[in-house]
């Protein structure tokens, strides 16, 4: 199994979720057969954006930040590339620094029943 973490600009997350559905591997109603435990968290990344409408000043961090979403999911090994490619295409903004996708190995998973 693999874990995918993607940091996506806030205005692209709906497109990313649609792209994951369109792969046929991520059914959001029951997490599908090849894609499990999809979670999305709102995050702030310290970054001076080339687009000032995407950036704001965080009083807590005393930094300029860009609001993003962190998408996390676990998937079967054989679909990781398909899902990562779908995320990358849907998350693209045309800017040089539009986000990141990380893939890592899941050593063990235990279902809580």
Phi, psi and omega in degrees: 000153178235152172248134175247129171240128179231135176253113192236139176300146188299328181279001180248352188295322179297321178294323179295314179299320177296319179296321177297317177300316184295339178291339184084000182256350183230096174266110186294342181285330179219016179067014171057183181273328185252004188218121187230154170054051177287125175229152179226129179234141175278131181226167175236133179242125175297114182196130173275106184279146173290340178253104184298341178287344180267352188247146171215170181263125178269119177293323181295321183264347184054044182215158167284133182226161173243130178282130180223173171244140173257117177259131178232139175206160175244137184218166175292149181304322186284353179245001184300318181291320178298315181291317179297319178295319179297318178297312183300317181292317183286334183271349184300137179243348185090354178269156181296328182238084184255358180142187183216153172232129178240137176240136178217161181281137173263117183287324183199144176227136180235121178284134175265121182249000000 
